[in-house]
Amino acid sequence: MCWSMSPSLMAMSTEQQNTYNQSLETMYQKGVKNMYDNGIEHVPVKYILPAAERPNANAANSVPEVNLELPVIDLAELQGPNRSQVLESLAYACQNFGFFQLVNHGISEEVTSNMVDVGKRFFEMPFAEREKYMSADMSSPVRYGTSFNQTNDGVFCWRDFLKLVCHPLPDVLPLWPTSPLDFRQLGVTYAKETRSLFMMVVEAILESLGLKTDTDKKTEKYEDVDEVVGIKNEIENGSQLMVVNCYPACPQPDLTLGMPPHSDYGFLTLLLQDDVKGLQIQHRNKWVTVQPIPGSFVVNVGDHLEIFSNGRYKSVLHRVLVNSTKHRISVASLHSLPFTSTVRPSPKLITHTNPRLYKDTNFADFVAYLKTCDSKKKNFLESRKIEQTQ
């Protein structure tokens, strides 16, 4: 089945073309999984990126065959006598890559594989079942959608997703999908375990910044202790979003992207991947592919952490490639402060030689940004930087 416009369609009357265009728009809004299930053979024009933005547009800035070896952080080592060395490695990864692989994290293979499996089964359900959760409302606590921002994107990307607000669970769980029958059970287990893992990692992140969470009030200034305790409390009561991503096989993967270049809003993202490659990060001005390590999480610095660290730790642009033969499933768990909180650089990390680099920001600023921009270079962080005077 081919969805590209033929010469005969171009000869339609204006009314016929309008009807045809409306039917195409309806098809796009149903997502790429629905098109794949209907036997699509060509990428529709709506998904074709301008030549300069395609995956292999600039060989000098794209090396898809090269697998980037991200720094590996061993959580078990972090809990042992080598903690100081692991903290140094963690700081190095956050400063120079913005990403790291987390191994020996304590979440069982059963929990992670069950989450990937139930996510896959959700997207394999008939469209009529998935459609129940479809919404263009970006603030909806449960949202099935497509592309990045299907309301605003001029060019759509090759992705369908299920977004779930995970905190507080008692409030949102009744809204979660009831199919597959074990979705809620497996999703809740995964959400709780990733939240606990996030708290362990964020404590190490704070310590690596010189902000110890177990500070002795006898030896430290009270205001320093109060700041660390305050940010830790906010994080403990913070937001958690889980996004299950589905990237169906694409007939012409060189023309489109699964996700466009973007940075993650939030503090940290814990990404669980299946064994299909697709994630690329921008490293030293080149796009490089992250090789999945079985059983690991890919963890990346979010915009909030870069703001809080006053630029010491980097929220890095990344994107997702698609391929012509394999479906890809990933589960992103995005963690941050409460939606009502204001994020600002830590006063302890502002000095005469490192002045404040970012404005205060909140979730409303982020939503406003998303609603006014297209999918190109979705880097919210750039809009929060303070222009430095010489």
N, C-alpha and C positions, 0 to 999 in steps of 0.2 A: 504494500500500500504506500503510495507516495502523496505527501501533503504539499509539495511545492506547486506553485501556480503555473499552469500550462498556457500556451497561446490561446486555446479555446476559452479558458476562463477569463483571460484578459479582454476577450471580445464581449463579455457580458455587459448588460445594461448597468447603469449606476445602481439601480435598486437591487439587481441580482448580485452585484459585487458586494454591496453593503450586507446583504443577507449572508453571503458566503463568508465575508470577513467576520461577521458576528458568530458564525458557526465555528470558525477557526479560533476565535477568542475563547469561546466556551470550551473548546478542546484543550487549549493551553492551560486554562484555569483548572482543569481536572488533573493536570500533572503529567510528568514524563512516564511514570509507571503505567498509567492508563494508555498512553500512546504506544508504549512498548508492547503492552498486552494486545493491542489492536494491530500489531504487525508493521509498525512504521519502518520504512526503508531508507528514508532520507531525513536529515535534520531540517525542520521547518525554518523559514527565514527568521522567525521570531527568536530563535536560539542561536543564530549565526553571529558571532562576534565580528567587529571590524577587523580587517586583516592584521592590524598592528597589535591587537589585543588577544590574538589566538595563542594557544599553548606553545607553538613552535615558531612564533612570528619572528623572534630575534635570536638567532643561534648563539649570539654572544652573551645573552642574558638568560638563556634557558639550557639546562643540561639534564634532560629527563632521564638519560641513561646512567647518570651518576647518582649513587645512593649516598646521602649524607649520614655519616656516623655521628649521631647526636651524643652529647655527654650522657653517661649512664649513672643514675643515682640509685644506690642500693639501700632501701629503707631499713633492712636488717642491720646493715653497717652503721646507719645513722643512730640506731638505738644502742650501739655498743661502744667500746673504748676508742674507736676511730672516728667518733663524732666530729671532732674539730676538723679533721682532714676532709670528711664528707661535706661539712658546711662550706669549706673553701671551694670544693668542686661545685657545690650548688650555686654559690655566688658567681663563680666563673661562668657557669652555664647560663644563668639569668642575665648576666651582663653582656655576654658575647654571642649567645645564640637566641635567647628568649624562649628556648625549648629544651627539654631533656626527656630521656626515657627513664621511667621509674620501674624498677624490678624488685622482687621480693617484698611486695607491698602488703601482703597479708590477706588480700581478697582471693578467695579460692577460685580455681579454674571452673568449678561448677557454677558459681555465681556469675562469672563473666560470660561463659559460653551460653548459659541460659538466657542472659540478657540479649546477646546478639541473635540467638535463635528465635526468641519471642518477637524481637523487632522485625526480623525477616518474615516471620509468619503473619505479622500485622500487615505488612505491605503486600503479601501474597493473597490477602482476602479480596473478595470482589469489591469493585470500586464503590458500590452502594453501601457497603459496611464502612469503608474508610471515609466516605463522603460525610458521614454523620458528624465528623469532627472538623470538617473543613471550615475555615474562617479567614477573612482578610484582616481581622482585628488583631493588630500586633500585641495588644495587651491581654488577649484572651488567655486564661490559665491553661487551657488545653487547645492546641491548634494544629490541625493538619493543613499543610500548605505545600507550595511548590516554589521553585526559583529561590530568590533571596528575599525580595519584597515584591510579591506578585501584583501589588497595586501600582507601584512606581517604576519597576524595572522596565527600561526601554527594550533591553535584550534579556530574555530569560536564561537562566542557567539550568543545567541538566541534573536537577535534584528535587526529590520530594522529601518532606520531613514531617515528623510528629514531635511537637514541642510540648513538654509537660512541666508546669510549675511543681516543685517537689517540697516546698516548705511554706507554711506548716502543713505537714502531710494530712492530718485529720480534716483540714478545711478543703483541700483540693482533691483528695483521693476519690470522693464520690463522683467527680467529674471525669476521671480517667476512663479510657476505653474498657469495656467489659468483654471485648473479644480481641484476641483469643482468650479463652476462659481463664488461663493462668497468667494473663498479662499483668494484672494488678499485683498479684502475689510476687511474681518474679521481679517486677519493676520496683516494688517497695523495698525488697531485700537489697537490690542493687543500689537504689538511691540512699538508703541508710548507710550502707558500707562505704560508698564513695564519699559521703559526707564526713564520716569518721576519718577516712584516709586524708581528705582535704585538710581537716583540722591538724593532723599530725604534720603534714607537709608545710602548712602555713606557719606553724610554730617554728619549724626549722628555717623557713624563709625570713621570719622576723629576727630570729637570732643571727642569721647570716648577715643581716643589715646592721647588726650591733644593737638591736632592740630586744634584749632578753625578756622572755615572758615570765621568768621566775625570779625577777630582780629582788635583791635583798634591800629593803628600805633603809637599812642601817648604813649602807655604803653608797647608795645612789640618791640623786635628787628626787624629791617627792613628785615633782611635775613630770619627770621622765617615767617614773613608775606609773603614774596616773594615765599618761598617754598610751603606754603599752597595754595596760589593763583595759583601757577604754576601747582601743582598736580590736583587741582580742575578743572582748565581749560583743562588739558589733559584728564581728565575723562569725562568732558562735551562733548569733541570732540572725545571720544574714540570709541572703537569697540563694536558692539553688534551682537551676533550670536543667532539665535533661532533654536533649535533642537527639532523636533517633533519625539518622540520615540514610536515605536510600538513593543510590546512584545506579540506575539500570544500565545495562549494556547500551552503547550508543553507536548507531550505524556510521557516523562520521565524527569521531572524537577529536579530530584536529580542528574542528570548526567551533567548538564550544568548550565550556568549563563546567565542572560539577558545582564549584563555588568560585566566585571571582576573588581577586586579592582583597583581603580584609584583615583587620586586627580584631581580637575578641574584647568585647565590653565585659568588664568584670575583674576579679582579682586573679583567679587561676582557673584554667580549664583542664580537666582530666579526660583524655580522649581514649576510648577503647576502639580498636580497629579489628576487622577480620583480617584474613591473610592476603587481601588484594591491595596492592600499592595504589596510591592516589594522592596522598598529602604531599604538598611541596611547600617549602618555606623560602623566603627571600634571605639569602645569606651571602654577604659580600657582593651585593648587587646582582646575584645570579639566582635563578630558580633551581632548587635542588630537591630531589625526591627523598622522603623519609622512608627508610626500609622498616616495615613492621617487625618488631621483636615479639615472638609468641609469648603471651602471658603478661606483657608489659602494658603500662599506660604511657601515652605521650602527654606530657604536661607542658603547658605553655603559660607564659606571663600574659596577663590581661592588661587592658588600658588602666584599670584602677590601680593595679600594683605599680605600673610605671609612674603614675601620678603620685601615689603614696611614697614611693622611693625617690621622688624628685628626679626621675630620669636615670637613676643608677641601674635599675633593671628594665629590660627592654620588651615592649609588646611589639611583636614582629609580624609583618604582613605574611599571610600564607594563603594558599588557594588549593583547589582540588581538581585533579585531572580525572577524566573518565576514559573508558576503553571500549573496544568493540565486541568483546567476548564474555566479559564477566561482570556480574552485578557486584556492587560493593556496599556493605553495611558498616556504619560506624555509630558509636554512641558517645556524644559529648556531654559531659557533666560540667556546667558552668557555675562557678561559685563566686559570691561577692558579698558586699555589705547589704543591709536591708535596702529595699527599693526607696525607702524614705530618707536614707542617709545622704549626707554630703561628703564627698571625697576630696581631700586636699593633701598636699605634700606634708609629710611628717616634719614638724618644726625642728626635730633633732637632726634631720638630714639636710637642713638649709644652713649654709654658711656664707661668709663673704666671698669665698672663691667658688661656691656653688649656689648661686641665688635661686630664689623660687622660680620654677620653670613652667608651672601649670596653674590655671584658674581652678577655683572650686567647681565641682561638677556634681550632678545628680542624675537620677534615672530619667527625669523629665527632659533634661537637656539631650540625653541620648535618643529618646523616642522622637523628639522634635527633629534631630539630625537625620534619623533614618527616614522620616516621612518626607524630607525635602531633598533627598539625594538618590541618585541612581545607583546601580550595583558596581560602578567603576570605583576602584580604589576606596573601598569603604573603610577609611581610617579615621574614626571618630577622634582619635587622639590629637590629630593635627589641628582640629578646631578648638582644642583646649589649651594650646601652647600660648605662653606669654611672650610677646616679642621683646627680645633683649636689646637694650640700648647700649651703645658702645661707650 
